[in-house]
Amino acid sequence: MPRITAKTNVFLNREKKYRMTLEFKEAIELIPCEKGSFVMADFEDEAFMLFGDEAASDPCAAIEVAVIQDAFDKYDKEIFVQVLARMTETVMKYTQIPEDRIFAYYRNSPLWTYNHRNPGSCLTTCQKHSQ
């Protein structure tokens, strides 16, 4: 059950947010135990953001992806790099922010709750969703 947060200092209309979410869902499915149908995406646009020594008005973005720790322990690091690359491409496509002005990273956790319970490890979660 991944959560993706995209934060930027540019305006994103509802349609762009929707299209970006669809592409984020496709990207997250590169991780074998993750399902796009369980992605929660949220956007914070027109945020006050500074990137390096640039002025606050210069376009920039941050993408935070949260997945359960078990996924990192089970799968090759290259998969996770590919996910961030695809999400970066998505943000570039819909915002025209250059790649060197987009910061993408994972915030992972060993504990998640969904529907008032902890669904367990990545493997347990995957087995439940594949049935």
DSSP file (Angstrom, degrees, kcal/mol; ACC not computed):
  #  RESIDUE AA STRUCTURE BP1 BP2  ACC     N-H-->O    O-->H-N    N-H-->O    O-->H-N    TCO  KAPPA ALPHA  PHI   PSI    X-CA   Y-CA   Z-CA
    1    1 A M              0   0    0      0, 0.0    38,-0.1     0, 0.0    35,-0.1   0.000 360.0 360.0 360.0  77.1    0.0    0.0    0.0
    2    2 A P        -     0   0    0      0, 0.0    38,-2.2     0, 0.0     2,-0.4  -0.327 360.0-152.4 -74.2 153.6    2.3    2.7   -1.2
    3    3 A R  E     -aB  40  66A   0     63,-1.9    63,-2.9    36,-0.2     2,-0.5  -0.996   8.7-165.7-126.1 131.1    1.8    6.4   -0.7
    4    4 A I  E     -aB  41  65A   0     36,-2.9    38,-2.5    -2,-0.4     2,-0.5  -0.972   2.7-170.5-121.6 126.4    3.2    9.0   -3.1
    5    5 A T  E     -aB  42  64A   0     59,-2.7    59,-2.9    -2,-0.5     2,-0.5  -0.970   1.5-168.8-117.5 124.7    3.4   12.7   -2.3
    6    6 A A  E     -aB  43  63A   0     36,-2.4    38,-2.6    -2,-0.5     2,-0.4  -0.961   8.0-176.9-113.3 122.7    4.3   15.1   -5.0
    7    7 A K  E     +aB  44  62A   0     55,-2.9    55,-2.7    -2,-0.5     2,-0.3  -0.965  11.0 157.2-121.6 133.7    5.1   18.6   -3.8
    8    8 A T  E     - B   0  61A   0     36,-2.7    39,-2.7    -2,-0.4    53,-0.2  -0.977  46.5-130.8-150.7 161.1    5.9   21.5   -6.1
    9    9 A N  S    S+     0   0    0     51,-1.5     2,-0.3    -2,-0.3    36,-0.1   0.288  85.4  84.4 -97.9  10.3    5.9   25.3   -6.3
   10   10 A V  S    S-     0   0    0     50,-0.3    36,-1.6    36,-0.0     2,-0.3  -0.734  88.4 -98.9-105.4 161.0    4.1   25.3   -9.6
   11   11 A F        -     0   0    0     -2,-0.3     2,-0.5    34,-0.2    -2,-0.1  -0.599  33.3-167.8 -78.9 136.0    0.3   25.1  -10.1
   12   12 A L        -     0   0    0     -2,-0.3    33,-0.1    -4,-0.1    83,-0.1  -0.987  12.0-144.4-122.9 120.4   -1.2   21.7  -11.0
   13   13 A N     >  -     0   0    0     -2,-0.5     4,-2.1     1,-0.1     5,-0.2  -0.295  32.5 -99.0 -76.8 171.3   -4.8   21.6  -12.2
   14   14 A R  H  > S+     0   0    0      1,-0.2     4,-2.3     2,-0.2     5,-0.2   0.872 121.7  54.0 -59.2 -41.1   -7.0   18.6  -11.4
   15   15 A E  H  > S+     0   0    0      1,-0.2     4,-2.7     2,-0.2    -1,-0.2   0.911 108.1  49.1 -62.6 -43.9   -6.5   16.9  -14.7
   16   16 A K  H  > S+     0   0    0      1,-0.2     4,-2.7     2,-0.2     5,-0.2   0.910 110.7  50.8 -63.0 -41.4   -2.7   16.9  -14.3
   17   17 A K  H  X S+     0   0    0     -4,-2.1     4,-2.2     2,-0.2    -2,-0.2   0.911 111.7  48.0 -61.7 -42.1   -3.0   15.5  -10.8
   18   18 A Y  H  X S+     0   0    0     -4,-2.3     4,-2.0     2,-0.2    -2,-0.2   0.943 113.3  46.5 -63.7 -48.6   -5.2   12.8  -12.1
   19   19 A R  H  X S+     0   0    0     -4,-2.7     4,-1.9     1,-0.2    -2,-0.2   0.888 112.0  51.3 -62.5 -40.2   -2.9   11.9  -15.0
   20   20 A M  H  X S+     0   0    0     -4,-2.7     4,-2.7    -5,-0.2    -1,-0.2   0.906 107.3  53.6 -63.7 -41.1    0.1   11.9  -12.8
   21   21 A T  H  X S+     0   0    0     -4,-2.2     4,-2.4     1,-0.2    -2,-0.2   0.918 106.7  51.9 -59.9 -43.7   -1.6    9.6  -10.3
   22   22 A L  H  X S+     0   0    0     -4,-2.0     4,-1.6     1,-0.2    -1,-0.2   0.909 112.7  45.1 -59.5 -42.1   -2.3    7.1  -13.1
   23   23 A E  H  X S+     0   0    0     -4,-1.9     4,-2.2     2,-0.2    -1,-0.2   0.857 109.9  54.4 -72.1 -34.6    1.4    7.2  -14.2
   24   24 A F  H  X S+     0   0    0     -4,-2.7     4,-2.5     2,-0.2    -2,-0.2   0.903 106.2  53.6 -62.3 -40.3    2.5    6.9  -10.6
   25   25 A K  H  X S+     0   0    0     -4,-2.4     4,-1.1     1,-0.2    -2,-0.2   0.908 109.0  48.2 -61.2 -42.3    0.4    3.7  -10.2
   26   26 A E  H  < S+     0   0    0     -4,-1.6     3,-0.3     1,-0.2    -1,-0.2   0.913 111.8  50.1 -63.7 -42.2    2.0    2.2  -13.3
   27   27 A A  H >< S+     0   0    0     -4,-2.2     3,-1.8     1,-0.2     4,-0.3   0.905 105.9  54.6 -63.9 -42.1    5.5    3.0  -11.9
   28   28 A I  H >< S+     0   0    0     -4,-2.5     3,-1.7     1,-0.3     6,-0.3   0.791  95.2  69.0 -66.0 -25.9    4.8    1.5   -8.5
   29   29 A E  T 3< S+     0   0    0     -4,-1.1    -1,-0.3    -3,-0.3    -2,-0.2   0.545  77.2  80.4 -72.8  -4.9    3.9   -1.8  -10.1
   30   30 A L  T <  S+     0   0    0     -3,-1.8    -1,-0.3    -4,-0.2    -2,-0.2   0.770  78.2  80.0 -65.4 -24.8    7.5   -2.2  -11.2
   31   31 A I  S X  S-     0   0    0     -3,-1.7     3,-2.3    -4,-0.3    40,-0.0  -0.767  88.9-138.5 -81.7 116.4    7.9   -3.4   -7.5
   32   32 A P  T 3  S+     0   0    0      0, 0.0    -1,-0.1     0, 0.0    -3,-0.0   0.769  96.4  45.9 -53.1 -33.3    6.6   -7.0   -7.7
   33   33 A C  T 3  S+     0   0    0     38,-0.0     2,-0.3     2,-0.0    -4,-0.1   0.412  96.9  90.1 -93.0   4.9    4.6   -6.9   -4.5
   34   34 A E    <   -     0   0    0     -3,-2.3     2,-0.4    -6,-0.3     3,-0.0  -0.796  58.3-155.7-106.1 145.4    2.9   -3.6   -5.0
   35   35 A K    >   -     0   0    0     -2,-0.3     3,-1.6     1,-0.1     4,-0.1  -0.961  16.1-142.8-118.8 132.0   -0.4   -2.9   -6.7
   36   36 A G  G >  S+     0   0    0     -2,-0.4     3,-1.7     1,-0.3    -1,-0.1   0.792  99.1  68.4 -60.9 -28.6   -1.4    0.3   -8.4
   37   37 A S  G 3  S+     0   0    0      1,-0.3    -1,-0.3   -12,-0.1   -12,-0.0   0.653  99.8  50.1 -67.8 -13.2   -4.9   -0.1   -7.1
   38   38 A F  G <  S+     0   0    0     -3,-1.6     2,-0.3   -13,-0.1    -1,-0.3   0.279  82.7 121.5-106.7  10.0   -3.7    0.5   -3.6
   39   39 A V    <   -     0   0    0     -3,-1.7     2,-0.5   -38,-0.1   -36,-0.2  -0.546  45.8-160.1 -74.8 134.2   -1.7    3.6   -4.3
   40   40 A M  E     -a    3   0A   0    -38,-2.2   -36,-2.9    -2,-0.3     2,-0.4  -0.979  14.9-174.0-110.4 122.2   -2.6    6.7   -2.3
   41   41 A A  E     +a    4   0A   0     -2,-0.5     2,-0.3   -38,-0.2   -36,-0.2  -0.935   6.8 179.2-117.9 138.7   -1.3    9.9   -4.0
   42   42 A D  E     -a    5   0A   0    -38,-2.5   -36,-2.4    -2,-0.4     2,-0.4  -0.985  10.5-153.6-137.0 153.0   -1.5   13.4   -2.8
   43   43 A F  E     -a    6   0A   0     -2,-0.3     2,-0.5   -38,-0.2   -36,-0.2  -0.957  11.6-170.0-128.6 139.4   -0.3   16.6   -4.2
   44   44 A E  E     +a    7   0A   0    -38,-2.6   -36,-2.7    -2,-0.4     3,-0.4  -0.912  23.5 177.2-126.2 103.0    0.8   19.9   -2.8
   45   45 A D        +     0   0    0     -2,-0.5   -34,-0.2   -38,-0.2   -36,-0.2  -0.623  58.4  29.2-105.1 166.8    1.2   22.5   -5.5
   46   46 A E  S    S+     0   0    0    -36,-1.6   -37,-0.3    -2,-0.2    -1,-0.2   0.817  84.9 158.8  53.7  34.9    2.0   26.1   -5.3
   47   47 A A        -     0   0    0    -39,-2.7     2,-0.8    -3,-0.4    -1,-0.2  -0.520  52.2-106.6 -83.2 152.0    4.1   25.4   -2.2
   48   48 A F        +     0   0    0     -2,-0.2     2,-0.4    -3,-0.1     9,-0.1  -0.730  56.7 163.7 -77.3 113.3    6.8   27.6   -1.0
   49   49 A M        -     0   0    0     -2,-0.8     2,-0.4     7,-0.4     9,-0.1  -0.993  27.1-162.3-137.1 141.1    9.9   25.7   -1.9
   50   50 A L        -     0   0    0     -2,-0.4     2,-0.5     7,-0.1     6,-0.1  -0.972   4.2-168.0-119.2 137.9   13.6   26.5   -2.2
   51   51 A F    >   -     0   0    0     -2,-0.4     3,-1.4     4,-0.2     2,-0.1  -0.946  58.0 -51.2-128.7 110.2   16.1   24.3   -4.0
   52   52 A G  T 3  S-     0   0    0     -2,-0.5    -1,-0.0     1,-0.2     0, 0.0  -0.368 111.2 -28.1  64.3-138.9   19.7   25.0   -3.5
   53   53 A D  T 3  S+     0   0    0     -3,-0.1    -1,-0.2    -2,-0.1    -3,-0.0   0.345 106.0 116.2 -92.8   5.4   20.7   28.6   -4.1
   54   54 A E  S <  S-     0   0    0     -3,-1.4    -3,-0.2     1,-0.1     2,-0.1  -0.249  74.0 -92.3 -74.9 162.9   18.0   29.4   -6.6
   55   55 A A    >   -     0   0    0      1,-0.1     3,-1.6    -5,-0.1    -4,-0.2  -0.352  33.9-113.5 -70.6 154.2   15.1   31.8   -6.0
   56   56 A A  T 3  S+     0   0    0      1,-0.3    -7,-0.4    -6,-0.1    -1,-0.1   0.756 114.7  60.9 -61.3 -25.2   11.9   30.6   -4.5
   57   57 A S  T 3  S+     0   0    0      2,-0.1    -1,-0.3    -9,-0.1    -7,-0.1   0.628  78.2 104.2 -81.0 -11.5   10.1   31.3   -7.8
   58   58 A D  S <  S-     0   0    0     -3,-1.6   -49,-0.1    -9,-0.1    -9,-0.1  -0.541  84.5-105.8 -70.4 131.1   12.3   28.9   -9.7
   59   59 A P        +     0   0    0      0, 0.0     2,-0.3     0, 0.0    -1,-0.1  -0.279  54.4 151.1 -61.2 138.1   10.2   25.7  -10.4
   60   60 A C        -     0   0    0     -4,-0.1   -51,-1.5    37,-0.1   -50,-0.3  -0.964  20.6-163.4-157.1 167.2   11.1   22.6   -8.4
   61   61 A A  E     -Bc   8 102A   0     40,-2.0    42,-2.4    -2,-0.3     2,-0.4  -0.989   9.3-152.3-154.0 157.5    9.5   19.5   -7.1
   62   62 A A  E     -Bc   7 103A   0    -55,-2.7   -55,-2.9    -2,-0.3     2,-0.5  -0.999   7.8-161.0-133.3 137.9    9.9   16.7   -4.5
   63   63 A I  E     -Bc   6 104A   0     40,-2.8    42,-2.5    -2,-0.4     2,-0.5  -0.978   5.9-169.1-120.2 120.8    8.5   13.2   -4.8
   64   64 A E  E     -Bc   5 105A   0    -59,-2.9   -59,-2.7    -2,-0.5     2,-0.5  -0.947   2.2-169.6-111.6 126.3    8.2   11.1   -1.7
   65   65 A V  E     -Bc   4 106A   0     40,-2.5    42,-3.0    -2,-0.5     2,-0.5  -0.965   2.3-164.6-117.2 124.9    7.4    7.4   -2.1
   66   66 A A  E     +B    3   0A   0    -63,-2.9   -63,-1.9    -2,-0.5     2,-0.3  -0.944  18.3 158.0-113.5 121.8    6.5    5.4    1.0
   67   67 A V        -     0   0    0     -2,-0.5    42,-1.2    40,-0.3     2,-0.1  -0.929  48.2 -85.4-134.0 160.5    6.5    1.6    0.8
   68   68 A I  B >>  -d  109   0B   0     -2,-0.3     3,-1.6    40,-0.2     4,-0.7  -0.375  36.6-120.2 -69.1 145.0    6.8   -1.0    3.5
   69   69 A Q  H >> S+     0   0    0     40,-2.3     4,-1.8     1,-0.3     3,-0.6   0.805 106.3  70.9 -55.5 -34.8   10.4   -2.0    4.5
   70   70 A D  H 3> S+     0   0    0     39,-0.3     4,-1.7     1,-0.3    -1,-0.3   0.836  92.2  58.5 -54.6 -34.2    9.9   -5.6    3.5
   71   71 A A  H <> S+     0   0    0     -3,-1.6     4,-2.2     1,-0.2    -1,-0.3   0.918 105.7  48.1 -63.2 -42.6    9.9   -4.6   -0.2
   72   72 A F  H << S+     0   0    0     -4,-0.7    -1,-0.2    -3,-0.6    -2,-0.2   0.857 112.3  50.0 -65.0 -35.1   13.4   -3.1    0.1
   73   73 A D  H  < S+     0   0    0     -4,-1.8    -1,-0.2     1,-0.2    -2,-0.2   0.799 116.4  40.7 -73.1 -28.3   14.6   -6.2    1.9
   74   74 A K  H  < S+     0   0    0     -4,-1.7     2,-0.2    -5,-0.2    -2,-0.2   0.836 107.8  55.7 -91.9 -36.0   13.2   -8.6   -0.8
   75   75 A Y  S  < S-     0   0    0     -4,-2.2     5,-0.1    -5,-0.2   -44,-0.0  -0.664  87.7 -90.7-111.4 157.6   13.9   -6.9   -4.2
   76   76 A D    >>  -     0   0    0     -2,-0.2     3,-1.3     1,-0.1     4,-0.8  -0.298  32.6-124.7 -62.1 140.1   16.9   -5.6   -6.0
   77   77 A K  H >> S+     0   0    0      1,-0.3     4,-1.8     2,-0.2     3,-0.5   0.805 105.4  70.0 -55.9 -33.2   17.7   -1.9   -5.5
   78   78 A E  H 3> S+     0   0    0      1,-0.2     4,-2.3     2,-0.2    -1,-0.3   0.826  91.5  59.2 -59.4 -33.2   17.6   -1.3   -9.3
   79   79 A I  H <> S+     0   0    0     -3,-1.3     4,-1.9     1,-0.2    -1,-0.2   0.926 106.6  47.3 -59.6 -44.2   13.8   -1.8   -9.2
   80   80 A F  H <X S+     0   0    0     -4,-0.8     4,-1.9    -3,-0.5    -2,-0.2   0.836 109.3  53.1 -70.1 -32.9   13.4    1.1   -6.8
   81   81 A V  H  X S+     0   0    0     -4,-1.8     4,-2.2     2,-0.2    -1,-0.2   0.914 108.4  51.1 -65.0 -43.0   15.7    3.3   -8.8
   82   82 A Q  H  X S+     0   0    0     -4,-2.3     4,-2.5     2,-0.2    -2,-0.2   0.881 107.0  53.8 -62.0 -39.7   13.6    2.6  -11.9
   83   83 A V  H  X S+     0   0    0     -4,-1.9     4,-2.3     1,-0.2    -1,-0.2   0.944 110.6  45.5 -60.9 -48.3   10.4    3.5  -10.0
   84   84 A L  H  X S+     0   0    0     -4,-1.9     4,-2.5     1,-0.2    -1,-0.2   0.878 111.4  53.3 -64.1 -37.1   11.9    6.9   -9.0
   85   85 A A  H  X S+     0   0    0     -4,-2.2     4,-2.3     2,-0.2    -1,-0.2   0.926 110.0  47.3 -63.2 -44.4   13.1    7.5  -12.5
   86   86 A R  H  X S+     0   0    0     -4,-2.5     4,-2.0     2,-0.2    -2,-0.2   0.899 112.8  48.8 -64.2 -40.2    9.6    6.9  -13.9
   87   87 A M  H  X S+     0   0    0     -4,-2.3     4,-2.4     2,-0.2    -1,-0.2   0.885 109.8  51.9 -68.6 -37.4    8.0    9.2  -11.4
   88   88 A T  H  X S+     0   0    0     -4,-2.5     4,-2.5     1,-0.2    -2,-0.2   0.922 108.9  50.8 -62.1 -43.8   10.6   11.9  -12.1
   89   89 A E  H  X S+     0   0    0     -4,-2.3     4,-2.4     1,-0.2    -2,-0.2   0.881 108.8  52.5 -60.0 -39.0    9.8   11.6  -15.8
   90   90 A T  H  X S+     0   0    0     -4,-2.0     4,-1.9     2,-0.2    -2,-0.2   0.936 109.8  47.2 -62.9 -47.3    6.1   11.9  -15.0
   91   91 A V  H  X S+     0   0    0     -4,-2.4     4,-1.6     1,-0.2     6,-0.5   0.915 112.4  50.4 -62.4 -42.1    6.6   15.1  -13.0
   92   92 A M  H  X S+     0   0    0     -4,-2.5     4,-2.4     1,-0.2    -1,-0.2   0.924 109.0  52.9 -59.3 -44.2    8.8   16.5  -15.7
   93   93 A K  H  < S+     0   0    0     -4,-2.4    -1,-0.2     1,-0.2    -2,-0.2   0.878 117.6  34.5 -60.2 -42.5    6.1   15.7  -18.3
   94   94 A Y  H  < S+     0   0    0     -4,-1.9    -1,-0.2    -5,-0.1    -2,-0.2   0.584 130.3  30.2 -94.6 -11.0    3.3   17.5  -16.5
   95   95 A T  H  < S-     0   0    0     -4,-1.6    -3,-0.2    -5,-0.2    -2,-0.2   0.585  88.1-133.3-120.0 -16.3    5.2   20.4  -14.9
   96   96 A Q     <  +     0   0    0     -4,-2.4    -4,-0.2    -5,-0.4    -3,-0.1   0.686  53.4 151.1  62.2  20.4    8.0   21.1  -17.4
   97   97 A I        -     0   0    0     -6,-0.5    -1,-0.3    -5,-0.1    -2,-0.2  -0.690  51.4-111.3 -78.6 130.7   10.4   21.2  -14.4
   98   98 A P    >   -     0   0    0      0, 0.0     3,-2.3     0, 0.0    -1,-0.1  -0.264  21.9-114.7 -63.5 150.9   13.9   20.1  -15.4
   99   99 A E  G >  S+     0   0    0      1,-0.3     3,-1.5     2,-0.2    -2,-0.0   0.825 114.8  60.0 -54.6 -36.0   15.1   16.8  -14.1
  100  100 A D  G 3  S+     0   0    0      1,-0.3    -1,-0.3     3,-0.0     3,-0.0   0.405 101.7  55.5 -78.7   6.1   17.9   18.6  -12.1
  101  101 A R  G <  S+     0   0    0     -3,-2.3   -40,-2.0   -41,-0.0     2,-0.5   0.142  92.2  85.9-117.7  16.1   15.2   20.5  -10.1
  102  102 A I  E <   -c   61   0A   0     -3,-1.5     2,-0.5   -42,-0.2   -40,-0.2  -0.978  57.7-163.9-123.1 126.9   13.3   17.4   -9.0
  103  103 A F  E     -c   62   0A   0    -42,-2.4   -40,-2.8    -2,-0.5     2,-0.4  -0.946  10.8-176.6-110.8 122.8   14.2   15.5   -5.8
  104  104 A A  E     +c   63   0A   0     -2,-0.5     2,-0.3   -42,-0.2   -40,-0.2  -0.967  11.8 153.4-124.3 137.6   12.8   11.9   -5.5
  105  105 A Y  E     -c   64   0A   0    -42,-2.5   -40,-2.5    -2,-0.4     2,-0.4  -0.977  36.8-111.4-156.5 164.8   13.2    9.6   -2.5
  106  106 A Y  E     -c   65   0A   0     -2,-0.3     2,-0.5   -42,-0.2   -40,-0.2  -0.837  13.9-169.3-102.7 139.7   11.7    6.8   -0.5
  107  107 A R        -     0   0    0    -42,-3.0     2,-0.3    -2,-0.4   -40,-0.3  -0.925  24.5-178.2-121.6 101.7   10.4    7.0    3.0
  108  108 A N        -     0   0    0     -2,-0.5   -40,-0.2   -42,-0.2   -42,-0.1  -0.671  10.7-171.0-106.4 159.8    9.9    3.5    4.1
  109  109 A S  B     -d   68   0B   0    -42,-1.2   -40,-2.3    -2,-0.3   -39,-0.3  -0.995  28.8-139.1-146.5 146.1    8.5    2.0    7.3
  110  110 A P  S    S+     0   0    0      0, 0.0     2,-0.4     0, 0.0   -42,-0.1   0.596  91.1  58.7 -79.6  -9.4    8.3   -1.4    8.8
  111  111 A L        +     0   0    0      2,-0.0     2,-0.3   -42,-0.0    10,-0.0  -0.976  57.5 162.1-130.0 128.8    4.7   -0.7   10.0
  112  112 A W        -     0   0    0     -2,-0.4     2,-0.4     8,-0.1     8,-0.3  -0.966  18.4-154.7-134.3 152.1    1.6    0.2    8.1
  113  113 A T        +     0   0    0     -2,-0.3     2,-0.3     5,-0.2     5,-0.2  -0.985  13.3 173.7-127.0 146.6   -2.0    0.1    8.9
  114  114 A Y  B >  S+E  117   0C   0      3,-3.1     3,-0.9    -2,-0.4    -2,-0.0  -0.965  73.6   1.0-148.3 128.8   -4.9   -0.2    6.5
  115  115 A N  T 3  S-     0   0    0     -2,-0.3     3,-0.1     1,-0.2    -1,-0.1   0.897 132.5 -55.9  58.0  41.5   -8.5   -0.6    7.4
  116  116 A H  T 3  S+     0   0    0      1,-0.2     2,-0.3    -3,-0.0    -1,-0.2   0.676 121.9  80.9  66.3  23.1   -7.6   -0.5   11.2
  117  117 A R  B <  S-E  114   0C   0     -3,-0.9    -3,-3.1     3,-0.0    -1,-0.2  -0.986  81.6-109.9-150.0 162.1   -5.1   -3.3   11.0
  118  118 A N        -     0   0    0     -2,-0.3    -5,-0.2    -5,-0.2     3,-0.1  -0.842  23.1-154.5 -91.9 116.3   -1.6   -4.1   10.0
  119  119 A P        -     0   0    0      0, 0.0     2,-0.2     0, 0.0    -1,-0.1   0.554  37.6-130.8 -71.8  -4.1   -1.7   -6.2    6.8
  120  120 A G        -     0   0    0     -8,-0.3    -8,-0.1     4,-0.1    -3,-0.0  -0.519  50.9  -6.1  92.9-159.7    1.7   -7.7    7.7
  121  121 A S  S  > S-     0   0    0     -2,-0.2     4,-2.7    -3,-0.1     5,-0.2  -0.103  72.2-101.8 -69.9 168.9    4.7   -8.1    5.5
  122  122 A C  H  > S+     0   0    0      1,-0.2     4,-2.6     2,-0.2     5,-0.2   0.888 123.3  52.0 -56.8 -42.0    4.9   -7.3    1.9
  123  123 A L  H  > S+     0   0    0      2,-0.2     4,-2.3     1,-0.2    -1,-0.2   0.921 110.1  47.2 -65.7 -43.2    4.7  -11.0    1.0
  124  124 A T  H  > S+     0   0    0      2,-0.2     4,-2.1     1,-0.2    -2,-0.2   0.929 113.1  49.5 -62.4 -44.6    1.5  -11.5    3.1
  125  125 A T  H  X S+     0   0    0     -4,-2.7     4,-2.1     1,-0.2    -2,-0.2   0.919 111.1  49.3 -60.2 -45.0    0.0   -8.4    1.6
  126  126 A C  H  X S+     0   0    0     -4,-2.6     4,-1.6     1,-0.2    -1,-0.2   0.894 109.1  52.3 -62.6 -41.2    0.8   -9.6   -1.9
  127  127 A Q  H  X S+     0   0    0     -4,-2.3     4,-0.6     1,-0.2    -1,-0.2   0.899 110.0  49.0 -63.8 -39.4   -0.7  -13.0   -1.3
  128  128 A K  H >< S+     0   0    0     -4,-2.1     3,-0.7     1,-0.2    -1,-0.2   0.913 113.1  46.5 -64.7 -42.8   -4.0  -11.4    0.0
  129  129 A H  H 3< S+     0   0    0     -4,-2.1    -1,-0.2     1,-0.2    -2,-0.2   0.718 106.8  57.4 -75.8 -21.2   -4.3   -9.1   -3.0
  130  130 A S  H 3<        0   0    0     -4,-1.6    -1,-0.2     1,-0.2    -2,-0.2   0.599 360.0 360.0 -85.9  -9.7   -3.5  -11.8   -5.6
  131  131 A Q    <<        0   0    0     -3,-0.7    -1,-0.2    -4,-0.6    -2,-0.1   0.473 360.0 360.0 -83.2 360.0   -6.4  -14.0   -4.4
